[in-house]
Amino acid sequence: MIKHFVRILLTLLYRIKVEGLEHFHETGERVLIVANHASFLDPVVLWAFLPDDVTFAINTHIATRAWVKPALKLVPAFAMDPMQPMSIKALTHYVRSGRKAVIFPEGRITLTGLLMKIYEGAAVIADKADAEILPVRIEGTQYSPFSRTEGVLRQRWFPQIALHICPPRKLALSGDLHGDKRRKQAALQVEDLMSEMIFMTERRAGSLFSGVLEARRLHGGARVVLEDIQRQPISYNGLITRTFALAEELERLTVEKEVVGVLLPSMINTVAVLLGLQINRRVPAMLNSSSGARNIVAACETAAIKTVVTSRRFVEVAGLQSVIDALQSQYTLLFLEDIALGIGRAAKLRAWLECRQATPEAYLGDGEASAVVLFTSGTEGVPKGVVLTHANLIANRAQLLARVDLNAADVLLNVLPVFHSFGFWAGMVLPLLTGMRTFLYPSPLHYRIIPELAYDINATVMFVSNTFLTGYAKHAHPYDFHQLRYVFAGAEKLHAETRQIWFDKFGIRILEGYGVTETSPALAVNTLMRCKAGTVGRLFPGVEYRLEPVEGIAQGGCLHVKGANVMPGYLLAGNNGKLTPASSIFGEGWHNTGDLVEIDDEGYMRICGRVKRFAKIGGEMVSLLLVEELAARAWPGSLNAAVSLPDPVKGEHIILLTDHAEAERAVLVKQVHAEGYSEFHIPRRIVSVPAMPILATGKTDYQTVRERAGQV
């Protein structure tokens, strides 16, 4: 009767919903229920809503507290210390005897609202007791005063709570594993199971704009979320109001489902334009302002763009008049300054009212609809239009947050351009939907300004490439990045020298990750809890992968992926803006990344290079990436780019460009021999250049490198 009364009371106060109850009934007798720990309210909620009497494993120190003891008279509890082997052994015997027990693998209440460290105890118990594991996610209690997220999340007395009961699973451990190796593998599987649980139960329905409205509901309309170089911060309410005002004008000037080019820098108005286009079912296509008039026109043709939104001020500052001259004869140009003039007082009042009345439910839309068109960097060929849906982008955010504890207390400094996949997703989508404050800076190349800015705004998170990290390290004061807790490196390989100087000078461990535009874009990342130098981390939950063998390559294979974050398809040149569905040799929905990778027993992935970036010399496959790495070790701190050119005798030969002013071939030959590599890894010619050709995204511009190599 008491349990029934508590259940009714909790339902009235917290509007509790239980999903997946059928999975509880699918389990056998020996069951270990693992749940995230978001608040002191969690055991009460589980006790009241799980159908059977289950025993709770409670930390010994918590169990001795005066306010906990009365509850233990009602709730069956098993006091244990996760650090004591005998406690784990006792609970193992208890579960093995045919009982159901609940354990919180984190061992403590989260301080961020997301998963924290996962102790090995739960994995050992499940393995030794031969028990099924039933994952249960508790969602919502992190916003209550019974949590420990004060100052991180906006708290309220009665947030809605949901229990998500996921399908049961047993550990899949080889009989050959014993001792420490078996324990570590079991712990890794439980940790992955918890991450998958968070990802699979995260709310992913609806459009990006509905996600912004949901974030406003959670964090408050007055919360400041964006700032740019104008230094006029804007709140959720301010951004949403501006979005509605621009949306009304953009709706009048464009047509439904039209792909609209966006030629704008990283600034608040750009975010409002993107959301304003999306809520009226237009698809923004992000044009690379640094790629030149020819490539911008080619991108417009590929995506069948008729209208381009830009700014006269941006055109003037960025020196894009030649681009505008090339566009205006073929396309309709909409300037933000002119659009602003069309927004009168009545329109502003309507936008203000719409902002106050807008709810996430009213703007759910179709999550599978196109949200944006991004263009591949074109480092080795003609850029393609990558179509990403709302569901793709929202799923990728959920995948990252299942592994990394980014939260509303973080401050993101985004220096990557919004036409870049990481600049768009990590610099706009991720923080807006998470409640993070973001500073939008228009260029990553200002090596002296950006460290000062990070110091000024107390930045805690950055997504950058190796090239830019090297530049910041040279010019920054050792205290400029003192607040940074996450620095993610992607887009190009992170050099060991860059990693070391950041650790030595700033005390910061750079976390290398990996992704491609076609996967929204992130696929894998090292984390503070799971990190292995020289790798790009482990694949996200919800990502399937297969490795295609490559002729001439003994280890690893070409990576193909499938998942909720994988694009629906490409827009290709000459196809009149029609979608070409994503596919690979493994079928539809799969994407061939074109990257050659190795994945070890723990799931850590190492990028060996792009399949296209191998030279076939005398019948041997030679990695151009490896040649670049050898050069970097021969001349520490240098930037290097290797390309292959046709050779009438050996098939191909290698040319190396380097920014090391005194590069001598003899030094590189010595390095190759010292590391035991064949003569094929020695470039035929080495060319010193004043500066390495770099794209705005931080990647090496291999098209320009190849052109220069061909002139040698």
N, C-alpha and C positions, 0 to 999 in steps of 0.2 A: 504493500500500500504506500509506503514511504517513497519507494522508487517511482511508482506511478504518479504520485503527487509532484515529485521533483521534475519529472518529465513534462507534466502539464505546465508547471511554473516556468521552466526554461523555455518552453515553446512560446508561451505568452510574452516573455520578456525579450527573447532573442530571435523569435521567428525561425526556429531551427529546422533545417531541411536535412534529410538523410537520403543519400543516394547510394545505390549498389548494395542494398541489404541482402539481396539474393546471393552475393558472393560470400557473405558470412555463413549462410546455410550450406554452401558448397563444401565447406571445410570439414575435415575429419575430427578425430578426438584430440590429437596433439597439435596445438595451434599456438604460434607466437604472433601476437598482434603488435605490429610496430607502427607508431604514430609520431608525427612531428609534435614538438612541445612549444606551444605558443603562449600559454598563460597558466596560472594556477587553477583556472576553471576547467582545464582539459580533462582531468580524471573524472570530475563530476559529470561532464557532458557524456563521456564515453560510458560511464557506469549507468547513466540513466537511459541511454538510447541503444546500447548493444543488447540484443535480445536475451542472451544467456548470462548467468553469473560468471564473471571472469575475475581473475586475480590480477591486481596491479602491482608491478614491481616499482617500488618507491625508494628514492634515495634515502639512506639511513639518516642523514642529517636533517632532511626535510621531515621525516616521519617523527622526529623527536620534538618538533615545535608544538607549542601548546595549542595553537589554533587548528593544527592538522589532526591531533589526536581524536577529537570527537568524530570527525569524518571517517576515521579508520574503524570506528565501531560499526559503521554501516557498509563501508566498502571493503571487500576482502583485499588485503594488502600483503605484499611480500617485501619486507625491508631488505635492501641490498645496497652494497657499495660497488659501483662499476669498476673500481680499481682493485677490488679484492677477489682473487680467484675462487675462494671458498663460497662467496655469495653467488657467483656465476654458476658454480658447480651445484649448489643447492637448488637454484631455480631450474637448472637443466633437469635434475631428477624429478622436480615437480611437474614440468611439462611432459617429460617422457612417460610419466604415470598416467597420461591421458587427460590432461587439464588444458584449459585455455588461459593464457596469461598475456597481459598488456605490458609492453615496455617502451620507454621513450629512449631510442638509441642515442639521442643527443646528450642525454644525461643531465640536461639543464634547460631552463626556459630560454628561448632565443632572445637576443638583444636587438635583432634587426627585422624580425618578422619573417625571415627566411631561414633555410637550413643552416645549421652551424656544424661543428665537428661531430662526426659519427663514431661512437665508441665501438670497439670490436666485440664487446660482450654479447650483444644481440646475435651477431653472426655465429659466435661460438655456441651459444645456447641452441640456436636453430639447427646447427650441424650435429652437435652431440646428441640432441634429443630426437633427431630425425623428424623434425616438426615442419609443418607448412607455415609459411610466413604470410600473414594477411596485412597488407598495407592499408592504413587509414589516415587520411588527411583531415586535420581539423583546420577549418578556414574561418576567420572572422574574429576569433578570440584575441588575436594580436592587437586589435584596435580597442580592446576593453581596458579599464583601469587595473584589471587583474594580471595584465601582461607586464613586461619589462621594456616596453618600447617607447616610453615617454621621452619626448624630444626627438624621436625618429619618425613615428607615425602619429597622425592626429587621432587622439583617443576620444571615445564617447562611451556613455554608460551602457547602452544597449545596442551594439552592432549586430547585424544579422550573422548568424553562425550556420555553417554547413559542415556536415560530415560526409566525406567521400570514401566509401569502402571499395577498394580495388580488388581485382581478381587475386586469389591466393596463388602462391608460387613456392616451389621448393628450390633450395640451393642446388646448382648444377656443378658439383665438384668431382674432379677425376679421382679415382681410387688410388692413383699413384702419388697424390699429394698428401704429405704428412707434416706434422709439426708446425713450425712457423710459417712455411709457405702456404699450407692449407688454411691457417687462420687468416693470413693476409688476403688470400683469394676470396675466402668467405666474406670478410669485411668489405672488400671491394664490391662484391655482388650485392650486399645489403645497402651499401652507399648508393650504388647505381639504382637499386630498386626504389629507394627514397626519392632520388632525383626524378626518376620516371614518374613516380606518383605525383610529385609536384607539377611536372609538366603536363601530364595527362588530365589533371583535374583543374588546371588553370583556366579561367574564363577566356575563351578565344573567339567567341562569336561576335559578328558585327563588323562595322567599319572602323577605320582609324579614328574618325571624328567621334563615334560613339565611345571609343576607348578614352578619348580626351575628356568627354563629358563624365564618364565613370571615374576617371582620375580626379576630376573636380569634386565629384560627390565624396570621394574618400578623403581628399586632402584639403578641401575648402576652396571656394572661389577666389579668396583674397591671397592665396598662396602665389608668391612670385616664382615663375617658372622659366622665363626667358630674359636675356639681356644681350645687347650687341654693342658695337663700338660707339653707338650714339649715347651709351650709358644711361638709358631710360628703361629700367626694368619694367616688365609687364606681368600681370597675374593671369591666372586661368580666365577670370571674367573679362579682363582686358583683351586677351588674345581671342577669346570666343566672340566677343562683340566685334572686334576688328574683322574676324573671319566672316561673320554674317554680312557686314557692310560691304566687303569686297565681293562676296559670293553673289550678292544681288546684281552688282555691276557686271561681273564676269558671266553670269547667266544670260544677261541681255546681249553680250557681245560674242558669245560662242553658242554652239549647239550641243545637245545632249549626246553623250558618248564620244565626243570629239577628243582626239589627242591634241593637247595644247602644249606647245613648247614653252619652257620656262628658262629664261636666260637672266638669272639673278644671282647675287652673291649670298653668302651665309648671313642673313639678317632676319629680324623678327617679321618684317613684311613678307619675306619669302615664305615663311611658315604659314602665315595667314593666307597667302595666295594658294599654296598647295592644298590646304584644308578647304578653302573656299571653292576651288575647282572640284574637289572630291565630293563635297556634300550635294553638289548639283549634277553628279554623275558625269563629270568631265575627267579625263585622265591626264595628269601633268606628265610631261616628258622632260627630264632634266638635261639641259644642253650644257656641254663642257665649254665654258667660255675661254679656256686656254688652248683649245685644240685647233684654232684657226678657222677662217671663213669657209674654206673648202670642206673641212670635216663637219662643221656645223650644218652647212647646207645638205651634205650627204646624210646626216642624221635626220634632218627634217624630211628628206625624201624617203628614207627607210621607214619612218614611223607615220608617213602620210600626214604630216603636220601642215595645217593651213594658217594657224595663228600662233604668234610668239609673244609672250609677256616679258617685258624687260623694263629698264629704268634709264632715263636720260643721264641721271647722275652717275649710275654705274658705268654706262657707256663711256662717259667722259673720263672718269677716274681710271678705268681699266684699259682705256685706249682701244675701244672696240668699234670705232667708227667704220673701219673697213668691213667688219662683220655686218654691221647694220646696212651698209651700202649694198652688200651682197644679198641680204635678206629682203629688203624692202621692195624690190622689184617682183618678188615671187610670193611673198607672204604678208599677211596682215600683222602689223606690229602694234601692240598695245603697251603704252608706257604708263607706269604706275602713277606718275605725276598727273596724267590726264584722267586716269580712273579716279584718283582722289578728288579732282575737281567736280566729278559727277556725283559725289556722295554728299548730298545736302543735309540739312538739319533733320528733315523728316526721315531720311534714310538712316541716319545715325540713331534716331530715337527708335525706329523699328528694330535696328540691330541690337540696341540695348534691351528692348523688351524680349526679343527672341532669345537673347543670351540667358535672361532670367528664367524663361519658361522651358528652355531646352532640356530634355532628359535623354539619357543613353538609349532608352527603349524606342524613342521616336526616331533615332537616326541609326538604327542597327544596319539597315540596308542589306546588301548581299555581300557577305564576306569573301565570296569567290570571285567577285567582280574585280576588274583591273584597278589597282590603286596608283601605280606609277610605272613609267617606262624609264629605265636607266640604260645607259650605253656602256658596253664593255670598253676597257681602256684602249684596246687596239694597239697594244704593245707589239704585236706580231702579225697584224692583219687589219682588215676593215672592221670597224666597230659594228656590233650587232645590238639591236634594241632588245633589252631583257624586260619582259612584262612580269611584274610582281603584283600579286593580289593583296587585299587587306589581310586575308587569312595567313598568307605567307609571312608578312611582316610581323603580325601579332604573335604567330607561332614562334618565330625566331627570338622574339623578346622573352617568351615563356621558357624557351630552351636555355637561354643564358641565365635567367634568374633561378632556374632549377639547380644551377651549379655555383653561381656567384652571388654574394649577398649585397648587391647594389640596392640602395633604398632612398627614401625621400630626403634623408639628411645629407645626401651626397651633392657635390657641386661639380658638374661636368664642364670642362673646358674643351670645346669642339673647335679644332683648327682645320679640320678636313672640309673641303668644299662639299656643298650639298648635292652636287651632281655625281659625287663619288658614292659608291654603295654604302661604305661605312660611315661617311659623313652624313648621308641621308638617314640611315637606320640608327646608328649609334649616337649621332648628333641631334636627331630630331624625334624619331619614333620612340626609341627606348626611354629617354628622359621624360618626354611628355606624358607617356602612359604610366610612368613610375612615380611621378611627383618630384623628380630631381630638378634642381635649378641648373640651367644651362647658359653658358656664355658662348655666343656665336662669334667667332673671329674669322675674317674673310680669307686669310692666307696663312699657310703653315711655314712660309719661308722667312718670316721675320724672327730670326733666331735670337735677337736681343730683347725684343718686345715681349714675346710669348712667355718666357720665364718670369719676367716682371709682372705680367698679367696674372699668371698662376699664383704668384705670391699675393697680389692685390685682392683677388677674389677668393682666396683660400680654396683653390681647386683641390678636389679629392680624387677625381677620375679623369683619365685622358686615353684616347684611342689615337695612336700615331704610328708612323712607319719608321724603320731603322734609320733612313736618311735624315729625317727631321730630328729624331732623338739624338743622333750624333751632333747635329748642329746646335741643339739646345744645350747639350752637355759642355760644349766648348765655351759658351758665352754666359751660362747661368751662374749665379751666386750659389754656393752650397746650401743656402737656406731657402732659395726660391720655391722649391718643391716640398717644403717641410710637411705640408698637409696631405700630400698625395698618398693614397692607400692602394690605388689600382692604376697601373700603367700597362695598357694592352698594346702590343706591337703586332702589326699585320701588314698586308699588302706586299711585303718583300721579306726575305730572310733576315732574321735578327742576327747580327754579327756578335761573336763572343766578346770582341773589344767593346762594343756598345753596351752590352749587358754588364761588363765588368766596371766600366767607368761610371755608370749610373749607380752601381752598388757602392763603389768606393767613394764617389763624390757626394751622392745624395742619400745613400743608405736605402735605396729602393730596388726591389727585385722586379725586373720587367717580365711580364707574363706574355709569352708569345702565343699567338692564336692563328687561325687559318680560316679562310672563307673565300667564296667567289660570288660575284654579283648574282649569279643564277640561283644561289641558295639564300638570298635575302639579307645579309650575305654570309653570316657566321656559321661555321660547321664544327669547329673544335677550338678549345682554349685551355691553356694551363691555368690552374687556380692556386690560391694560397694553400689549399689542402692537398691538391694533387698536381705536382709540378715536376717536370723532368727536363733539364736543360738540353737543348739541341733538338727538342721536339716541339710540335705545335699543340700539344695537349691531347685530350681524348675527345672523341666525337660526342656531340650533344645527344641527350635522350631523344628518342623519336626519329633518329637518323639510321636508316639501313645503309649498308655499304657492301660493295663487291670489288674485288681487285681483278682486273683483266691482265693476264700475262702479256708481256711485251717482248717480242723477239729480240734476242741479244742482251736482255736484262735478266740477270739470274735471280735477284732478290726483289721482293715487292711486286707492284703492278700498277696499272692505271686505275685511278680511283673513280668509281661510279657510285652515286648516292641517290637515295630516295627518301622523301619525308614531307611533312607538312610545310616546311620552309622552302621546298624546291619549286621553282617557277613553273607556270603552265606552259611557257614556250617563248620562242624568239619572234622578233620582227626582223626579217632579212631584207637586204637590199634587192630591189627589183620585184618584190612580192606585194606591192601596193598596200602595205600596212596590214596584211593578213597574218594571223598568228600561225606559226609553225610549232606544233606541240612538242614538248620536251620528250626525248626518247634516247635510248642507247641500245647497245646490243642485248641488254637485259630486258628490254621492253619499254612501253610507254610509262611516263612518270619518272623514269630514271634519267639522271644527268651525268654525262661523261665530263668530269672536271678537266681532263687533259693533263692532270698532275700525276707523276709517278711517286708512290708513297710506300713506306714500310710501316706496319703496325705490329707492335710487340705483344707479349702475353698479357700485359696489363692494359692494353688498349691505347698506349701512347703512339702517336703518329709522327713519323719523320718524313719531311718532304725531300725527295731525292732530286726533284727538278721536273720541268714540264716535259712531256713525251716529245714535243716538238723541239725541245732544247737539248737534243742529243745530236752529236755529229758521228757519222759512220766513217771511220778512217781505217783503211786497210782491213775492213771486215769487223772491226771492233767498235762497239758503241761507247762513245766518250761523252760524259756529262759536262755540258758547258757550265752548269752551276758549280760543279766540282772544280773546274778550271778557275772560276772566279774566286772560290774559297781558297784555293792554293795561292792565288795572287794576293788575296787579302792577308794571308798569313806571312807571305814573303815581304809585303810592304804594309805593316799594321796601320790602320786608320785610313787606308785608301779605298776608293770606290772603283770597281772594276766591272767590265761588261765584255763577255766573250760571245762571238758569233761565228757561224761556220759558213764558208763559201765553197762553191764547186771546185774540185781539183781533178784534172784529167788523169792523174796517175793513181792517187789514193782515194778518190771518190769525193772527199771533202778535206778542207784544212781550216784551222782556227786562227782568227785574228782577235787580239785582246786590246781593248781600250782601257786606259787607266788614268786617273787624275794624279798619280804619283809622278812628280816632275822628273825624278832621276831614276826612272824604272829601267833596269838593265836585264836583258834576257838571261844572262848568266846566273843572276840571283834567283830567278824563278826556276831555272833548270835545276839548281841546287836544291830548292825546296821540293820539287817533284821527286827527285831522286831520294832525298832524305825521308820522304813519306812512303816510298816504295811504289810509286805509280809508274805506269809505262811512259815511253817517249811520246805516245800519242797525245798525252795531256799537256805537252809543251806547245804553246802557240807558235805558228810559223813567224808571226810578226807581232810586236808589241808597240802600240802607239800611245804616247803621252798626250793628254788633252788638258786644257786649262780647267775645264769643268765638265763633269759627266752630264750628258743629256738626261734630264729628269722630267717626268710628267708632273702635273699639278697634284697628283695623288701620292707622289713619293716614289713611284715605280720608275725603273730605268726605261727610257724611251728607246727600245731596241730597233724601232724603224730607223731612227736617226743614226743609231750606232751602226746598223748594217750599211746605211748609205755612206757613212764616213769610212767604214772598213773597205767598201768596194772601191773607194777612191785612192786607197793606199797602193 
